[in-house]
Amino acid sequence: VVLGMVMQIPVSVSWESILVGVISASVIGVIAGIQPAKKAARLNPIEALK
């Protein structure tokens, strides 16, 4: 979009594309966070701090 503004080329980004990007990033973030969270939940807090 910025490059299009600099080069004065008309650029359009649909709301659907933005929505798909936001949802995809959110799903990937949740999936990537589940495994470390499960592992951390099993640890004893005192042992984890050592």
Sequence and secondary structure as in RCSB ss.txt:
>XXXX:A:sequence
VVLGMVMQIPVSVSWESILVGVISASVIGVIAGIQPAKKAARLNPIEALK
>XXXX:A:secstr
 HHHHHTT      HHHHHHHHHHHHHHHHHHHHHHHHHHHHS HHHHH 
